[in-house]
Amino acid sequence: MIRFENVMFECACGNVKQLPESCIPEIVFSGRSNVGKSSLINKLINRKSFARVSATPGKTATINFYNIKKARLVDLPGYGYAKVSLSEKKRWGMLVEGYLNSNRNIALIVQIIDIRNGPSKDDIDMLDYLNKSGIPFIVVYTKADKLKKMQREERLKELGNQLMQLKSIERIPFSTVTGEGLDKIKEIICRHIEK
């Protein structure tokens, strides 16, 4: 079993030339700005604020690498934040595309969607890309504790309809508050690292 607590910050890369050599499996966290990528990483490694969390969307402007001995956790910059300049959006786009297209040892992508809002156009584009890429991925619905039981069942049904093309992809409701879904996510990550 992977010991997620044995984590070390490795580096933050603002451009593709800075990317470290891809010599161990990488677990990649992708999603919109402020969807809870860093919060999920912090919950996984059981640290309060190891991965930088911000109330302000668009704060992660680099690809952040965290080493957990047998693998790396990779926090991609969030996409879709409207208040960022066009040149900054372009830079982020080139950085993320450069990362994904640079023949990395990507074991799994954890695509994160806020359960309350459902997938944005950018999320749909990313899911389409992942579906065609052949890279293994799962979908994690964050902020699951923010909905009441009936609302949540309704949202999951709607999301099932919106993401019909992903029938075979695992989808996990997750909450940083209650820890719901954490064990399942860990199990899937471990499975992909050890493949």
Backbone torsions as a table, in degrees:
resi	resn	phi	psi	omega
1	MET	NA	139.6	178.5
2	ILE	-73.4	135.3	175.0
3	ARG	-96.2	95.6	-175.7
4	PHE	-64.7	-24.7	-177.5
5	GLU	-69.7	-24.9	179.1
6	ASN	-80.3	71.3	-173.4
7	VAL	-115.4	149.2	178.4
8	MET	-139.4	132.0	175.0
9	PHE	-68.1	127.4	-176.7
10	GLU	-98.2	-56.7	179.5
11	CYS	-168.9	163.7	174.2
12	ALA	-121.5	127.1	-175.6
13	CYS	-115.5	124.6	179.3
14	GLY	-96.1	-11.4	173.1
15	ASN	-148.7	164.2	-171.0
16	VAL	-61.4	-33.3	-178.3
17	LYS	-63.4	-22.9	-177.8
18	GLN	-85.1	-10.0	-175.3
19	LEU	-57.5	134.0	178.1
20	PRO	-71.5	159.8	177.3
21	GLU	-58.9	138.9	-176.6
22	SER	-93.5	83.6	-173.5
23	CYS	-107.6	-8.7	176.8
24	ILE	-132.2	160.0	-179.3
25	PRO	-57.9	143.3	-179.9
26	GLU	-117.9	130.6	175.5
27	ILE	-104.6	116.7	-169.8
28	VAL	-105.9	134.3	179.0
29	PHE	-109.1	119.6	-174.1
30	SER	-129.3	147.9	176.9
31	GLY	164.3	178.0	179.4
32	ARG	-64.8	163.3	173.7
33	SER	-59.9	138.5	174.1
34	ASN	66.6	23.7	-179.3
35	VAL	-88.0	-15.6	177.2
36	GLY	111.8	24.5	179.7
37	LYS	-62.7	-52.8	-177.7
38	SER	-65.7	-36.2	177.9
39	SER	-63.8	-40.1	177.9
40	LEU	-64.4	-43.7	178.3
41	ILE	-60.7	-45.2	179.6
42	ASN	-60.0	-39.2	179.2
43	LYS	-67.8	-40.6	179.1
44	LEU	-60.0	-42.9	-175.7
45	ILE	-92.2	0.5	177.5
46	ASN	58.9	44.8	175.6
47	ARG	-128.5	144.4	-176.7
48	LYS	-67.2	-51.3	-174.8
49	SER	-142.3	47.5	178.2
50	PHE	-70.5	-54.6	172.9
51	ALA	-82.2	131.1	-174.8
52	ARG	-64.0	123.1	178.5
53	VAL	-110.9	138.1	179.5
54	SER	-136.5	146.8	174.8
55	ALA	-77.1	-17.2	179.8
56	THR	-92.9	119.2	179.4
57	PRO	-61.7	153.4	174.2
58	GLY	82.2	13.9	-177.8
59	LYS	-76.5	-35.0	179.7
60	THR	-80.7	100.0	-177.2
61	ALA	-105.2	6.8	179.8
62	THR	-127.5	165.6	169.9
63	ILE	-91.1	120.3	-176.8
64	ASN	-103.1	131.2	-177.6
65	PHE	-110.7	128.4	178.1
66	TYR	-121.6	124.6	-176.4
67	ASN	-92.9	126.7	176.2
68	ILE	-117.9	40.3	178.2
69	LYS	71.8	-69.5	-176.8
70	LYS	-85.1	-7.8	-176.0
71	ALA	-160.3	177.2	174.6
72	ARG	-122.2	144.1	167.5
73	LEU	-98.3	130.7	-175.6
74	VAL	-120.6	117.0	-178.5
75	ASP	-99.2	106.1	179.2
76	LEU	-78.9	153.2	174.6
77	PRO	-63.1	142.8	177.4
78	GLY	-69.6	148.7	179.1
79	TYR	-110.4	166.7	171.1
80	GLY	84.3	10.9	179.5
81	TYR	-85.9	117.0	-170.8
82	ALA	-66.9	-29.2	-172.7
83	LYS	-84.5	7.6	177.6
84	VAL	-92.6	142.1	-178.2
85	SER	-60.3	156.0	-179.0
86	LEU	-60.5	-39.9	-179.3
87	SER	-65.8	-36.5	178.8
88	GLU	-68.3	-42.1	176.8
89	LYS	-58.9	-42.4	180.0
90	LYS	-62.9	-44.0	179.8
91	ARG	-61.1	-46.2	177.9
92	TRP	-58.7	-46.6	-179.0
93	GLY	-57.6	-46.4	-179.6
94	MET	-65.6	-38.2	-179.6
95	LEU	-64.5	-49.8	-178.1
96	VAL	-67.4	-44.4	177.7
97	GLU	-61.3	-43.2	178.8
98	GLY	-59.8	-42.2	178.3
99	TYR	-62.6	-52.5	-174.9
100	LEU	-65.7	-27.1	-176.3
101	ASN	-102.0	14.3	-175.9
102	SER	-105.3	31.7	172.6
103	ASN	56.4	45.5	-179.3
104	ARG	-79.9	164.3	177.0
105	ASN	-88.6	68.1	-176.9
106	ILE	-84.0	113.9	-179.4
107	ALA	-84.1	-32.8	-175.4
108	LEU	-164.5	142.3	170.6
109	ILE	-111.0	128.4	175.7
110	VAL	-99.3	101.9	-178.6
111	GLN	-89.1	121.8	-170.9
112	ILE	-107.6	132.1	179.5
113	ILE	-132.2	135.9	176.6
114	ASP	-72.2	119.3	-176.5
115	ILE	-58.3	-30.2	-176.3
116	ARG	-73.0	-34.2	-173.8
117	ASN	-101.3	-20.3	-177.0
118	GLY	73.3	-178.9	-175.5
119	PRO	-74.4	136.1	173.7
120	SER	-84.8	176.9	176.4
121	LYS	-60.7	-40.9	178.4
122	ASP	-62.6	-39.8	176.9
123	ASP	-61.6	-45.6	-179.7
124	ILE	-60.6	-43.6	178.4
125	ASP	-60.2	-43.9	-179.2
126	MET	-65.1	-43.8	179.2
127	LEU	-62.3	-39.7	176.9
128	ASP	-62.6	-43.8	178.6
129	TYR	-59.7	-47.7	-178.5
130	LEU	-62.9	-41.2	179.7
131	ASN	-59.0	-39.1	-177.7
132	LYS	-84.2	-23.7	-172.1
133	SER	-73.2	-25.7	-175.8
134	GLY	83.5	-1.2	177.2
135	ILE	-75.9	131.0	178.1
136	PRO	-63.2	138.0	177.1
137	PHE	-149.6	159.3	172.6
138	ILE	-129.1	164.2	175.6
139	VAL	-114.4	128.7	176.8
140	VAL	-114.1	124.9	177.2
141	TYR	-93.7	106.2	-178.2
142	THR	-82.5	168.4	175.3
143	LYS	63.8	32.6	-177.9
144	ALA	-62.0	-27.5	-178.8
145	ASP	-73.6	-11.1	-176.5
146	LYS	-80.3	-9.3	-178.8
147	LEU	-111.4	145.8	173.6
148	LYS	-74.5	162.7	-173.3
149	LYS	-51.2	-49.7	-177.6
150	MET	-66.4	-43.9	178.9
151	GLN	-58.7	-43.1	-176.7
152	ARG	-64.4	-45.4	178.6
153	GLU	-60.1	-40.8	178.6
154	GLU	-63.4	-45.2	-179.4
155	ARG	-62.8	-43.4	-179.2
156	LEU	-63.4	-36.0	177.1
157	LYS	-66.1	-46.6	178.3
158	GLU	-60.0	-45.0	-179.8
159	LEU	-63.3	-38.1	176.0
160	GLY	-58.8	-40.9	178.8
161	ASN	-70.7	-40.9	-178.9
162	GLN	-66.9	-31.3	-175.2
163	LEU	-113.3	41.4	-178.2
164	MET	-54.0	-35.7	-176.7
165	GLN	-68.4	-8.3	-177.9
166	LEU	-108.1	29.1	-175.9
167	LYS	-50.4	-39.0	-175.1
168	SER	-86.0	-3.3	-177.1
169	ILE	-90.0	133.6	178.8
170	GLU	-68.0	135.7	178.2
171	ARG	-127.1	125.8	-173.3
172	ILE	-125.2	119.2	171.1
173	PRO	-68.8	137.7	-174.5
174	PHE	-138.4	145.6	175.9
175	SER	-137.3	127.4	175.4
176	THR	-73.2	-22.3	-177.9
177	VAL	-75.4	-50.7	-176.0
178	THR	-95.8	-17.0	-176.7
179	GLY	82.8	3.9	178.7
180	GLU	-55.9	134.7	176.5
181	GLY	86.6	-13.9	-175.2
182	LEU	-60.9	-47.4	-178.6
183	ASP	-61.6	-39.7	179.3
184	LYS	-64.7	-43.6	179.5
185	ILE	-63.4	-44.8	178.5
186	LYS	-58.9	-44.4	-178.4
187	GLU	-61.1	-44.0	-179.3
188	ILE	-66.3	-43.2	179.1
189	ILE	-60.6	-47.6	-179.7
190	CYS	-58.9	-42.9	-179.8
191	ARG	-58.8	-42.7	-177.7
192	HIS	-75.7	-30.9	177.4
193	ILE	-68.2	-40.2	-173.9
194	GLU	-83.6	-4.8	179.4
195	LYS	-60.9	NA	NA
